[in-house]
Amino acid sequence: MMKTTLKIPFFKAEDLGGLTYTLTNNIVNYLIVIATLSGVLAWPDEIVYGRVIPAMSIGLLVSGFFYSYMGYRLGKKEGRSDVTALPSGVSTPAMFVILYGVIMPLHYALGDPELTWSAAVAACFIGGFVEFLGGFIGPWMKKRIPRAALLGTVAGIGFIWMATQGVFDVFSDPIIGLPILLVAMVGVFGGYLFKRKFPPLVLAIIGGIVYSLALGRTHIDFSGVGFYMPNPVTSIQALINGFVVVVPYLTIIIPIEIYNFIETMDNVEAANAAGDNYNVRITQFADGICTMISACFGGVVPNTVWLGHGGLKKSGVGIGYSWVGGLLLGIAGVFGLFTFFSNLVPPAIAAITYLWCSTVMVCQSFKDVKVKHYAAIVVAMIPPVADYLFTQITGAVGLADKWTETLESGVVGYSADVSQYLIDNGVMWRGLAEVKSGAIIIGLILGTVTVFIIDNRLDKVAITSLVASLLSCFGFIHSAELGFYIKSPFAIGYVIFSILAYLMHLGRNKWCEPQEKFEYV
C-alpha cells in the first residue's frame, strides 16, 4: 500500500474570514495608539511612525508566523488538516492601561517624549518578561485569584477609559458618529448579517471611511509612506535608560501583564475545548518573547492570544490567515502605511471599537462567573475609576505638575490645603489619590476579598489582607513609588482588617454564624 502524506493547506478560501478578523481589529488598535501618541500627547512622527508602529508590526509578524507554525505542527502530530491557528494581536485591555495608566502620566510628568518613549519601551519589555514567566506561574496564580476579581478589575478599566471615550467621541461629531454607530451595533450586539454573511462591523468601517471622505472629514494622504525600519541598537539603549524611570509604574505594569497571561491561558483553553489541543505553556512563552522582541525594536504595547478561536474554527479557518495577517501588518508598519490609515479613518470608527470592546469586556465578566460573585466584579471595578478621576481632575484644574507631591504616607496627592479646597468645592477627592496608586492591584484585592466573604471563607480574607499589608509596606499599592513604608497607615489598616476577619472566622457557628442560602440581592 502507498503511504498517503497529509497535506495541510498554507492558505485556503476560509482563511479570508480570519484575515478580516485579524486585520480589522489590529488596524483599529494601531489607530488608537496613533491617535493617543500623536493626537493627544503630540509625540513627533519620528517616534510614533519611525519606531513605535514598525516595532509593533515586527512583534505581530513574528507571532503570526509562529502561531501558524504551531498549527501546522499540531495538524501533523494529530494527523488532521482542519487545525485553526490561534488568533493573536495587540492586547486591547493592556494597550489601554499602558497608554493611559503608564505613558500618559509619564508624559505629563517628564515633559519629554523621547524620555517617555524610553520608559514605555522598558515597560513593554518588563511586561513581556512577566508574560513569559506566566508559563511557569500562571496555573498557580489562576487557582488562587478568583476570576471575578481578575475580570472585574479589567472591566473597570474598559468601562471608565474605553466605553466613556467611545460614547464621547461618537457625539463629538454626531453626523459621522451616529450612523456608523448604528451599523456597527446591529452587527456586534444584534447579530445581524448582510447578504452573503457580510458583517455589519466591517461595513461600518469601510462605509464609514467612504462616508467621511464624501463629507470631507477625512482625506487621502500618502506623504507619510516610506521605509521605517527601527534601529534595535537605539531601542535597546533606550530600554536600558527607561528602566529607572518606569520603576514606580511596576504596580500598574505587573498586574495587567498577570491578567494578560491568564487571558492567554483562558483563550488557549477555549481553543482546546474547540478541538485544537495547543500547549498553554508554550503559548505563554511565545506571547512574552514576541512582546520583548517588539520592545527591543521600540514597541510599547504587548501581544497576546485573542478571543474568538471557536468562531474561527466553526467558520473553517485554517492556519493561513495567521501568517498572511502577520506579513501584511509587518509590511504596513515598516512601510509607513499606518500614516495613510490614520488620515483616512475618522475618530468615530475608533470610538465604536472602544465602545464595543469595553462593553464585551464588562458583559464577559458577568457571563463567566457565578451569579453569586457579581458583587465582587462591581467592587473590583471601582479602583480603576480613581485612576481616571485623578487624571481628569488634575488635568482640569491645571495642578498636575505644580502642586502634586509625595505625602508622608507615600501617596502622590496635594497638600492638605489644596485637597480641602477641592473637597469644599464638591470635587470627589477624599481618598481618591490613595486608591489611584496601584489601582489595579487594589481592585484585585477588593474583588478577591469579596469573593471569599461570599463563599464564607473569612480565613482566606485574613490571608488576602495580610498580602495587601505587605504590598503596602513595599509601595506596590497606595504609594507613589516602591520603597519600605513600615509605618504606612494602609499597612496597619490591612493588618487590623486581617485580625478582625480571622477572629470572625474562629467564631463561625458560635457567635458569628453565616446564613444558609443567603442572597444579598
N, C-alpha and C positions, 0 to 999 in steps of 0.2 A: 504493500500500500504506500502511496505517496503521502508524505507528511505535509499537511497544509500549514502555511505560515499566516498567523494572524496579522491583518493589516489594520492599523489604527489611523484613520484619516487625520492629516495635519490641519485640514480645514474642510468644512462642509457647509452646505447651504444654511443649516440650522444655526451655525455659529454667527450668522449675521445678527440674530436677535441678541445674543450675548455681547456681541461687539457694540451694538447700540447702547445696551445697558452700561457697559464699562465706559465707553467714550462720553456718553451724555452726562453721567454722574461725575466723572472725573473732571471733565471740562468745566462744569459748574463749580466744582471745588477750586480749580485753578482761578476762575474768575473771582471767587470770593477772596482768595489770597491776594490777587492783584488789586482788587477794589480796596482791601484793607490797607495793604502796604503802600500802594501808590496813591490811592484816593484819600484815605483817612489820615495816614501818617506822613504822606508826601515824601516817601523814600525815593531816591534818584533811580532812574531807569537802569543805570549800570548795575545796581544791586538787585533790583526786582527781576528784570528781564535778562541780565547778564549772569546772575548767579543763582538766585532762589528758584526761578522757574525751570531752567535747564537741569538743576540738581534734582528737583522733584521728578522730572521726566526720566532721569537716569535711574533713580530708585524704582520707578514704576516699570521701566524697561526690564530691569533685572528680575523683578518679581513676576512680571508677566511671562517671561521665558521660563523661569524656574517652576512656576505652577503648571505650565503646560508640560514641562518635563516630568513633574510628579505625576500628572495624569497619565502620561504615556507609560511611565514605569508601572503604575498601578494596573493599567489595562493589560500590559504584557504579563504581569505577575498573576493576574486573575483570569487571563485568557478571554477577555471581552473587549469589544470596541466601542461600548456605549458609555465610557467614563467621561464625566464632565469635570473640567478643570475648576479649581477653586476660584471664585471671584475675589479680586483684590484691588486695592487702590488706596487713595488717601483716606485716613481715618477722620471722618467728618466731626464726631464729638471732640476728639483730641485736637483737631485742627482749630476749632473754635476756642478751646481752652488755651491752647498755645498762643493764638493770635490775640485774644482779649485778656487772658489771665497772666501771660508772661511778656509777650512782645510789646503790647500797648503800654502797660505801666513802666516797663524798662525804657521805652522810647521817650516818654514824658519825663522820666527821672533823669535820664542821661543826656537827652537833647542832642544825641549824636547817632545818626542812622548807621554809620559804619560800626561803631562800638556795639550798638543794639543788635545789629545783624550777627556779629561775632558771638554775642551771648546767646542769641536764638539758635545758632548753629550748634553751640555747646549743649543747649537744652535738648535739641533734636538728637544729638549723639547719645546723651545720657538716657533719653527716652528709649532709643534703640537698644541700648545695653540692658535697660530694665525689661524690655520686651524679650530680649534674648534669655535673660535669667528666668523669665516666665516658663521656659521649657523645663526648668528644674523645680521651681517652687509653685508654679501655677496650680497644679492639682491640690497641693496642700492648702493654699490660700482659699481656693474655691470652696473647700469643705468647711472653712471656718468663718468666712464672711458671708452673711446672709445675702441672697440675691436681691431682696427688696432694698437693702442698703446700697448695694452697688448700682442697681438700676435707678433708684430714686435720686441719688446724687447726680448722676449724668442727666436724668430727666430734668432736674432743676436747672442745670447749665443750658440744656436745649431750650427749655421754656423761656427763661429770662433773657438769654442772649440772642437766640436764634428766632424763636417764634415772634417775639415783640418786634425785632428788627424787620422780619419779613412783612408783618402787617403794616408797620410804619412806612416801609419803602413802597408797598403797593399803593397806599393812599397819598404818598407824596407826589404821585403822578397818576391819578385815577383813570385818565383816558387810556393810558397804556396798561396800567396795572390791573384794573378790574376785569377787562375782557380776557387777558391772559390767565388771571386767577381762576375765572370760571372754567375755561377749557381744561386747565390742569387739574382742578379739583374734581370734576366729573369723572376723570380717569383714576386719580390716585385715591380718592375717597368714595366715589360712587361706583367704581368698577366698570365704567362704560368702555367700549371699544368701538372704533370706527370700522368701516369695511376692511376686509382682509386683516382683521385683528390689529389695526394700526392704533398704537396707544395715544391717548389724548395728551399725555405729558410731552411726548416727542413733538406732536403738532403744536402744542403751546410754545415750545422752544423755537421751532422752525418758523411757525406762523407769527409768533411774537416778534422775531427778528425782522421778518418781511414787513409786518405792520408798523414797527418802529421806524424802519427805513422810509416807508411811504410817508410817515408823519414828520420825518426829519429829526427824530430823537436820537438816532444813531447814524453812523456813516462808515463807509468802507475806506480803510487806510492801510496801505501796505508799507508805509515808511519805516516801520519797526522791524520788518522782516530782514533777517541776516543770519550770520553764523555766530552763535553764542555758546562756545564751549568753555565751561568754567575751569579755572586752574585749581587742581586739587592741592597744590603746594600752598597757595594763598588761603584756601579754605581751611586746611588743617592748621595753619598758623593762627588763623582767626579763631578756630575751635579751641586751641590751647589757651589763647588770650581770654576767651569768653568764659572759661570755667569759673574763674574767680568772681566774675560779675554775676553769674547766674546762680551761685550757691544759695542765696536767700529764697530762690524760687523753686528749690527742690521740693518744698511742701506742696507745690502745685503739680510739678512735673511727675514725681514718683506716683502719686495716686492715680492720675489719669492714665499713665502707662500701665499700671497694675490693672486698671479697668480694661485697657486696650488688649493686654494679652489674655485676660479672661474672656473678653469678647471674641478673640480669635479662637480660643478653646471651645466656646459655645458654638460658634459658627462651623468649626470643623466637626464637632459632634453632630450638628444638624446635617452636615454633608454625609457623615457616616450613616445617620438614620435614613437618608435618601438613597443609600446603596453604594456610596463611594467611600471606601474604608481608608481614609487618609490618616497618616500618623500625626497626632496632635503635637507631640514634642518637636518633631522636625519642622512643622509649620510655624510654630512659635519661634524657633531658631531663625527660620527664613525671614519672618517679619522683622525681627531685630536686626539681622545682618543687612537687609535691604534698607532699613531706616538709617543705619550707621553709614552705609555706602553713600546714601543721599546726603547726609550731613558732611561727609568728607569732601563733597563737591559743592557745598554751600546751601543745602536744603534746610528747611526749618520746621517741616511737619512730618509726622510719622506715617508709615504704611501699615496696613492691616488686612486681614481677610474679611470680606464683606458678608452681610446677609444676602440671601437670595439664591443660594445654591439649589435648593429644592425646586424653585420655579424654573431655573435654567435647565435643570435636568429633565423636568417634566416637558419642557419645550424641545428636547432632543439636542441641546447644545453640547458640543464636544470639547476638545482641548484647543482648537484653533483660535477661538475668539481671544484667548488669554495672550498668546504670543503676538498675534496681529495687533491687538489693542495696545500692548506694551510698546511695540515697534512704532505705531502711529503716534502715541503720546511722546515717545522719546524723540522722534523726528520733529514734532510740533514744538517741543521745548527747546531743542538745540538750534532750530532754525527761526526762532522768534515768531512763530505763528500765533502765539497767545496775545501778542500785541494787537494783531488783527482781530482776534476774537474779543478782546477787551473793548475795543472801539465799536465793534459790531453789535454786541449783545447788551440790551438795556438792563438797568439795575433791577427792574421788576422781575426778570427771569430768575436772577439770583435770589430775589426775595421769595419767590414761590418755592424754591428749593429749601430756603431757610425754614419756611412755614411747614412744608411737607415733612422734611427730615425730623424737625423738632416734635411735631405732632405725633409722628410714628414712634419716636423715642419715648414720649410720655405714655402713649397708649400701650406700647410694648411692655413698659414697666409694670403696668397693672395686669396685662394679659398673662405675663409669665410668672406671676407669684400667686400664692394662695390669697383668697379673698380676705382672710383674717389679718394678713400682713399689709393691707393697703395703707393703714395708718403710718407704717414705717416708711413707705415711699414718700408720703406727704411730708413727714418730718425731715427726711433726708434731702428733700428738695429745697428746704428753706435756706441753709447756709450759702449756697451759690448766689442767692438773691442779695446777700450782704455785699458780696464782691461787686455785683452790678451797681447797687445803690452807692457804694463808696466811690466808685469811678465816676458815676454821674454827678454826685453831689460835689466832690472835689473839683471836677472839671467845670461845673456850672458856676460855682462861686469864686473860681479863679485862685484857689488856695493850695492847689496840689503841690506846687514847688516852694511856695513861700513859708507856709506855717506848719506843714506836716512835720512831725518829729517823732523820735522813738521815746516812748514814755518809760517810766521806771519798770512797769510790768513787762516791757518788751514789745508792746503793741505799737504799731505805727498809727498815730492819730494826731489830733490837735491838742493844744494846751487846754487847761480846764476852762479858761475864759472863752476861747473860741468855741469849744464844744457846747458850753452853756448857752452861748449866743445862738447857735444853730437850734438847740433844743427849745429855747424860749420862742423861737420864730416858727415852731411847728414842724421842724425837719426831723425825720425819723433817723436820729443819730445815736441815741443812747444804746451802747452795746454793739453798734454796727461795726466799728473798727476792730473790736475784739473778735467778732465772728468772721470778718473778712480774711484775716490772716490764717491760712490753712483751711479755707472754707470746704474744700473737697474732703479732706480727712475728717473734719468736724461733721460733715454730712454722713460719712461712713460710720462714724462713732454713734451719732444720734440714731441713725437708722438701725444699726446693729442692736443698740440698747433697746429700742422699741420692739424689735422682733423678739428678743429674749424675754422682755416683760410680757408680751402677748403669749409667749409659749410657757410662761410660768417658770422661767429659768433665771431666777434672781442671782444665783451663784455665778452664772455667766455674765450677768450685768455687772457684778462686782469685778470680775476679771477684766472686762472691757474697759471699765472706768479706771482701773489701775494702769492699763495700757495708755489711756488718754492722759493720765497724770505724768507718765514717763515722757510721752510725746511733748507735753507742755514744758517739762523740765529742760528738754533739749531744743526747744524752739520750733518744733515741727508744726505746732498749732498755737494760735493766739500770740504770735511773735513775729517781729519784722525780719528776723534772721536767726539762723541756727546759733546756738550758744548753750550756756548752762544757767538755767534760771531756777535754782533750788528754792527761792522764796516766792516763786510765781504764785499769785493768788488762784490761778487756774489749776495749777498742780495740786495745791492744797484743797481746793474745792472738789476736785475729782476724787481725792483720797477720802474725803468726808462722804461723798456720794457712794463710793465703793463700800465703805464700812456700813452705811445705812442699808444698802442693798443686801449685804451678806447677813446682817442681823435679821432682816426680814425673811431671808431665805432660811435661816436657822429656826425662825419662829413659825414657818409654814405649818399649817394644820394644827397650830396651837393657839397663838394669839394673832396670826396674820394668815388667814385662810383664803385662797383663791376660790372664786365661784366656779362651779362646773358649767360648761357650755355658755360662758359669758360672752355677750356681744356688745361691743361699745357703740354700735350704730343702731 
